[in-house]
Amino acid sequence: MVTRARAGATRVLHFTVMSTTAARTLKQRLLDHMAEYGKIALYTYLVLSLSTIAGFSIAVGMGVSPSSATGVLGVIVAGWVAAKATIPIRILITLALTPVVAAVVRRRQRPA
């Protein structure tokens, strides 16, 4: 922190120093997030994952008309494979949404 006096007023300037440890990997950020938010982060990730798989499965199913149980299973597997490509995006979305979800959950868990 640096303090400067100017015309009788004191201003405080804050400087943030970026260290080499600040550039954490996506995996490390997710692990830190899980440690901070616990089950809420896990549930947020799982809901996003299942929603993505369901969305891709529906999209694939709209283009293909499966006629048997094996065909339906193929559509679900195709949705799962397509969802695997979105893992980095889903992790970033989880990192962004979890604090919001945690705030909502904590607000609803007020003591009665």
Helices and strands as residue ranges (DSSP letters): E 2-6, E 9-13, G 20-22, H 26-37, H 39-63, H 69-84, H 87-108
